Amino acid sequence: MTIDAHQHFWDPQRGDYGWLTPELGGLYRRFGPADLSPLMASAGVEASILVQAAPSEAETDYLLDLAAQTSWVLGVVGWVDFDRADIVQRIAERAREPLLVGVRPMLQDLSDPDWILAASRSPSLQALADHGLVFDALIRPRHLAAIAEVARRHPSLSIVIDHAAKPVISGKPPAEWTRDMMLAGARPNIACKVSGLLTEAPPGATAALLEPHLDVLIAAFGADRLVFGSDWPVVTQAAAYDTWIGIVRSWLAALGPEAEPGVMGLNARRIYLSRNRP
């Protein structure tokens, strides 16, 4: 089964997307299952993981409701407030939702790159691990060292780096990003999404520009810890849904026949859907 492990639904009228403004043009409208379903069918994608785009539990509920009504949405990566006094209890409560497979605190928007390393966050992170929930790390390259340290402190926590930490793509892969991705990849409980790179690249970027960055990911994580994601509808700012899938599939084909099944589905199923839940 081919799984898109990173896609979004949203409705600006809900009012909790601080980043989603009319200035974003075509992204500033409701996107739901009926918009994505034909694109998936055309590209041969059979299922997805739905990911939050607003820092509110109200949106987590909104996404869980949509997932319950959409047979091909296999799970939801939601949001919880890590600053709640009762956050450990809240994670335990949320983990009872059968479709909730992970949480994402949107670290890229925080000014302190070491926010997640505060001692007060440790019980929350351990609670995620204890309840079989994945920690999706929406980060920039400056956060990679902190994520590697989280993985060291919490070896039972499954961490997935979103969008390869959003490196600047303009030529040769940045040396610091390459170094820090290799360090993150050395932690066996960190995986990485092959997603979001087109929107970090110049307009009209070709596969030839992107492939050296993809090669860093395979070197750091191997084919068993990379997970395909479209980042739809954000990807439409740069290219069509099937264009990004085509780039990834062509790159995987050059790696050999053993790479595609894992990256395009099996790894997502193992990481998000096969975790032990108390």
FIDO-440491 format. One record per residue: x, y, z of N, C-alpha, C, O in turn. Coordinates in pm, whole numbers, plus 50000, padded with zeros to 5 digits. Example, Ala and Ser with C-alpha at 12.3 -4.5 7.8 and 13.67 -1.06 7.14 Angstrom:
513194943150780512304955050780513204967050780514244966850846;512854977550708513674989450714512905000350787513415011450804;
//
This chain:
500844988050000500005000050000500875012550000501785013750082;500615021649908501305034449904500625044249997499415046349988;501385050250088500835059250190501495072850178502725073950178;500685083150169501155096950179501145100450328500085102550386;502325100850388502405102150534502425116550582502735119150699;502105126050493502075139950540501195148150446501655152850342;499945149750485499045158650411498145165850510498005161750625;497545176650464496745185250551495335187050497495115186650375;494385188950587493085194950557492945207050646493415207050761;492305217650594492045229150681490875237250628490455235850514;490385245850714489295254950681489595268350748489465269450869;489995278550669490375291350730489285297450819489575305050911;488035293950791486945299650871486975294851016486305300651101;487725284251044487835279451182488615289251269488365290151389;489545296551209490135307951277491335305451366491735314451439;491925293251364493075291051452494375288551376495325283251433;494425292351249495645291051169496305304751160496005312451069;497185307751253497785320951253498585324051128498695335651089;499145313851064500005315750947499215316450817499735320950715;497965311850820497175310450697496365323250674495325325250736;496875331850586496265344750560495905346150412496395338350330;495045355850377494685357750236495875360250144495785357750024;496975365050200498165367650119498745354850059499545355649966;498355343350109498855330650054498065325949933498305315149881;497135334149889496455331449762495675318549763494735316849841;496065309249674495305297049655495255287849774494405278949779;496135289749872496085281449992495005286150090494615278750180;494545298350070493575304050165492155300250124491375308550078;491845287650143490505282450122490405269050193491405263750243;489215263650198489035250650261489605239750172489355239450051;490365230650231490855218650164490365206550244490595205650365;489705197350176489175185650243489365173050163490015173350058;488825161850210489035149050144488625148749997489285142249916;487555155649961487105155349821488105161949727488135158849608;488925171149780489945177649697491135168549672491695168449562;491505160849772492705152649762492455138949700493325133549632;491295133349722491015119549679491325116949532491975106949501;490875125549438491185122649297492665123749264493155116749176;493385132449333494835133749310495555121149356496455116249288;495145115949470495735103549520495455092049424496355084249391;494215091049378493845080049288494665080649160495135070449111;494835092649106495595094248983497065090549001497695085448909;497605093149121499015090649148499265076649205500415073049231;498215068949224498385055549280498695055449428499375046449477;498185065449500498355066149646497045061449709495975066349674;497155052149802495945045649855495515050449991494355048550029;496415056650067496065060650203496955072050248497925075550180;496605077950363497395089450409497415090250561496635083850631;498365098350609498415102950747498115117850743498775125450671;497135122150820496685136050823497405143350936497445138551049;497955155150904498825162250998498245175951030497725182850942;498335179751156497805192751201498515204351136499655203251091;497805215751130498395227951077498095239951165498445251251131;497435237651279497125248451374497445243551515497185231951548;497995252251600498365248251735497195248851831497165257051923;496215240051809495065239751898494505225551905494565218051807;493975222052019493335209152031492005209051957491515198351920;491415220751936490195221351857490455216251716489615209351657;491635219551661491905214351527492165199351531491785192151438;492795194551636492985180151648491645173051644491505162851578;490655178351715489315172451712488715173251571488085163751525;488905184551505488415186351368489005175851275488295170051193;490315173551287490965163851200490555149551234490375141351144;490395146551362489945133251400488545130451347488245119251307;487695140551347486355138851291486415136151141485725127351090;487255143651071487415141350927487975127450900487515120550809;488955123350979489565110250960488545099150982488545089150910;487675100851081486665090551109485695089050993485075078450976;485555099550912484635099250798485335095750667484675094850563;486655093750670487435091950547488215078950558489195078150633;487805068950485488355055450504489835054750475490535046450533;490335063250385491745062350347492685070550436493895070050417;492155078050531492995084650631493225074550744492305071150817;494455069950756494775059350851495075064350991494955056951089;495455077051002495785082551132495965097551126496075103451019;495995103651245496115118151258497305121351349497435115751457;498155130551304499165136751390498575149951437498425159251358;498245150751563497575162451617498495171451696499705171651675;497905178951788498635188851869498135187952012496945186052037;499065189452105498725191152246499565202452301500645205452249;499085208652406499765220052467500795214852567500435210552677;502065215352530503135210352616503315218752742504025214552834;502675230352748502805238852866501675236952967501665243453071;500745228052938499675225153034500265218853161501195210853153;499735222453274500195216453399499885201553404500615193853466;498795197453337498385183453338498695176353207497965167553164;499805180453142500085175553007500265160353003499845154052906;500865154353103501055139853101499705132853103499485123253028;498795137553187497455131853191496735134253058496015125653009;496945146253002496255149552877496725140652763495915136252681;498015137752757498525128652655497915114752672497555108252574;497795110352797497175097352822495725097052773495275087052718;495025108052795493635108752749493565108752597492755101652537;494415116652535494415117652389494815104252324494305100752218;495705097152388496175084352333495055074052322495205064152250;493955076152393492815066952382492075068652250491265060052213;492335079552179491715081552047492375071851950493575073051924;491645062251895492285052151811492935057551684493865051351632;492465068851634493035074351511494175084251536494825088551442;494415087751662495545096751691496825088551697496955079651780;497765091651608499005083851600500235091751642501305086051660;500095104951657501235113051695500835127151727499675130951712;501815135151773501585149251800502745157251741503845152151719;502455170151716503445178851653503355192751716502375199751694;504365196951795504295209951862504725221951779504775233051833;505045220351651505375231451562506575239451612506495251651630;507675232451635508875238651692509465249351602510145258351651;509225248751471509825258551380509385272851412510065282451377;508235274251479507695287551508508175293251641507835304451677;508965285351714509435289851845510815296251834511675291451760;511025307251907512285314551895513465307051957514595308651914;513195299052058514265291852129514465278152066513585269552077;515605275652000515805262651937515925251152036515805239551998;516175254452163516315244152266515075243052355515145236852462;513975248752313512735248452391512355234252431511955231852545;512495225052340512075211352365512975204252465512605193752517;514165209852493515105203452584514915207552729515585202252818;514005216952756513765221052894513345209052978512635200252931;513805208753102513495197453189511995195253203511545183953222;511225205953194509765204853209509115197453093507975192853105;509825196352980509245189252864509475174052874508775166352808;510425169852954510795155752956509625146452992509465136252926;508815149653093507675140753121506705139553004506145128852981;506515150652931505625150252815506155140852708505415132752653;507435142052680508045133752576508015119052616507765110352533;508275116352743508235102552787506805097052784506595085252756;505835105752812504435101452803504065097652660503335087952639;504565105052562504335101252423504865087352395504185078952335;506105084952440506705071752420505905060852491505655050252434;505505063652614504805053652693503465049852632502985038652649;502855059352560501525056952503501575054052352500545053852286;502775051752300502895047552162502575058152059502175055051947;502745070952097502495081952005503815086951947504825087852018;503805090251820504985095251751505135110251776504145117551783;506355114751790506665128951801507105133851663508215130951619;506235141351595506595147351466507305160551493506785169151564;508495161851438509325173651463509275182951343509965180751243;508455193351353508405203751250509475214051285509275222451372;510605213051217511785220751260512495226951141512205224151025;513435235551175514415241151082515775234751112515925228151216;516745236451025518045230351051518645233851187519365225651246;518365245751239518935249851367518425241551485519005241951593;517345234051464516785225851571517305211451570517005203851662;518065207651470518435193451455519225188151574519005176851617;520135196051626520935191251739520045188451860520265178751932;519035196951881518125194851993517315182051974517075174752070;516885179351852516095167351826516955154751847516465144751899;518205155351806519105144051831519285141751980519375130252025;519325152452058519465151052202518175145452264518245137252356;517015149752216515755143852262515765128852238515365120952325;516225124852119516275110552087517215103052180516945091652217;518305109352218519245102952311518625101252449518765090852512;517935111652495517335111252628516145101652636515865096052742;515455099952524514225092052522514325081452411513665082752308;515125071252432515365061552324514135053452284514135047352177;513095053252367511875046052331510875054952258509805050252217;511195067752240510315077052170510585076652021511725078251977;509555074451943509665074651797509525088951747508505095351770;510565093951680510615107751631510675107651479511415099851420;509885116251416509935117751271510175132351238509375140951275;511275135151170511595148751127510775151951003510845144850903;509995162651010509185166850896510015174650795510875182650832;509755172050668510305180150559511825181250560512395191350517;512485170650611513945170350616514535182650684515645186950654;513745188350778514155200350853514255212850766514865222750807;513665212550648513555224350562514895231150531515075242850564;515815224050469517075230650432516855240650319515925239150240;517695250650313517695259750197518235252050077519325246350084;517495251949970517895244449851518185254349738517285260449681;519455255749709519845264849602521015259549522521375265349419;521615248949566522775243149500523215230849576522405221949602;524465230349612524975219249690524315219049828524095229749886;523985207249883523385206850016524225214150119525445212550120;523605222250205524365229750306525195220450394524705210050438;526425224250421527335215550496526845213150638526905201750686;526345223550707525895221750845524655212950850524525204550939;523735214950756522535206550751522925192050726522395183050790;523845189750634524295176150605524895169750729524575158350763;525775177050797526395171850919525355168451024525405157651083;524405177651048523435175551154522405164851118521885158051207;522095163350990521205152350951521885138950972521235129251012;523175138250947523895125750972523905122551121523765110951160;524075132751205524035130651350522655126051395522535117251480;521605132051338520255127751373520015113551326519425105451398;520475110451207520285097051154521005086351233520635074651226;522025090251309522745080551392521905075951510522245066151576;520815082951539519905078951645518835069751587518045074251504;518785057151627517895047551561516415050351578515595044851504;516045058851674514635061951694514185074451620513075079351644;515035079751531514645091151447514475086351304515335079551249;513345090151244513095088251101512915102051038512895112151108;512765102450908512685115350838511695114350723511665104350651;510915124750706509975125250595510625131050470511275141550475;510435124150360510825129050229509655137650181508785132950107;509655149950224508535158950199509015173250209510085175850265;508235182550154508475196650176509655202850106509885214850122;510425195150029511645200749971511365209849852512105219449830;510325206949776510045215449660509725229749700510095239149630;509045231549812508695245049853509855252449920509745264349949;510955245349944512175251949992513145255049878514185261349898;512785250649758513655252249641513195264249557512065268849573;514055269249467513645280149380512515275749289512375263849261;511685285149241510605281649148511145274049027512175277548970;510415263548989510815255648874511975246348898512585241548803;512295243749025513415234949057513245221248993512135215848988;514335215748945514305202748879514715191648976515235194249084;514475179348933514905167849013516415168149034516895164049140;517165172848935518615173148947519075182049062520075179149126;518335192849090518675201549202518345194949335519075196749433;517265187449339516795181549464517525168649501517695165749619;517965161049403518495147649431519715147449523519815138249604;520655156949515521765156549613521285157749758521895152049848;520195165049780519635166149914518965153049954519075148650068;518275146849859517675133749886518755123349915518565114349997;519875124649848520985115249872521535116550014521965106750073;521515128750068521915130450208520965122750300521405116450396;519685123350269518705116450354518895101450352518815094950457;519135095750237519315081250231520605077150302520675066550363;521635085750293522885082850362522705083550513523325075850587;521865092750560521675094750703520735084450765520985079750876;519665080950695518605072950756518405059250692517765050550752;518945057250573518685044750504517245044050456516415052350493;516965034250373515625033150315514585028450416513395029250387;515005023550532514035018550629513585029050730512725026250813;514155041250723513725052050812513405064850737513465075750793;513075063550609512565074750532511095072150500510685060850473;510305082950503508855081750487508395092250387508665104150404;507705087950282507215097450182506045105550234505145100250300;506075118550204504935127250230504825137750122505835142350069;503605141650089503415151649983503455165850036503845175049963;503055167950161502815181250217501745188550137501785200850125;500785181150084499635187350016498735193850120498545188250228;498165205450092498215213049968499365223049959499475230149859;500235223750061501345233350055502195231049931502685240649871;502385218449893503215215249776502715221949649503495224249557;501425225049643500885231049521501415245149496501235250549387;502055250949595502725263849572503905262249476504325271849411;504445250149467505645247649386505375238749266505965240749160;504485228849281504255219249172502985211349202502415212349310;502565203749104501395195249122501725183449213502875179649229;500685177749270500825166249359501635155149293502575149949352;501265151549170501935140249106503355143649060504155134549036;503665156549047505035160249010506005156349121507055150449095;505655159749246506535156349358506655141249374507745136149396;505545134249363505595119649374506475113849266507235104549290;506385119349145507215114549036508695116549061509505107849029;509065128049120510465130549153510975120249252512055114649235;510195117749356510615108349460510695094249404511665087049431;509715090249327509725076649273510905074549178511525063849179;511205084449097512345083149005513645081949082514515073949045;513785089749188514995088949272515085075349339516165069349342;513985070449391513995057349457514315046149358515025036649392;513805047349236514065036949137515555035549109516055024549085;516265046749113517705046349088518465039849203519605035449185;517845039149321518495032949436518395017849436519155010949504;517455012649359517264998149355515864994449400515195002449464;515414982449367514014978449391513624977349537512444977549570;514604976149626514274974349768513894987349837513364986849948;514164998849777513965011649845512515016249843512005020949945;511845015149730510515021149716509455015549810508725023449869;509325002449828508234997549915508265003450055507215006750111;509445004650113509535010150247509215024850251508355029150328;509895032650170509735047250174508325051350135507795061050190;507705044350043506395048149992505235041750068504085043150026;505505034950179504365029650252504675021250373504105023450480;505545011550358505775002150468506355009050591506005005550704;507245018650572507845025550687506795033750763506795033850886;505915040450690504855048150755503945038950834503555042250946;503605027550778502745018150849503425013250977502785012351082;504725010250968505435005351086505555016251193505325013651311;505925028251153506205038951248504925044351311504875046351432;503905046751229502695053251279501585043751323500785047151410;501535032051262500355023551280500625010451351499685003051380;501875007551381502204994751443502794996451581503394987151634;502635008151640503165010651773502305003751878501085002851861;502904999051985502164993352096501435004252170502045014052213;500135002752185499315012452258498805005952386498194995352380;499035012052503498575006152628497065003852627496514998952725;
//
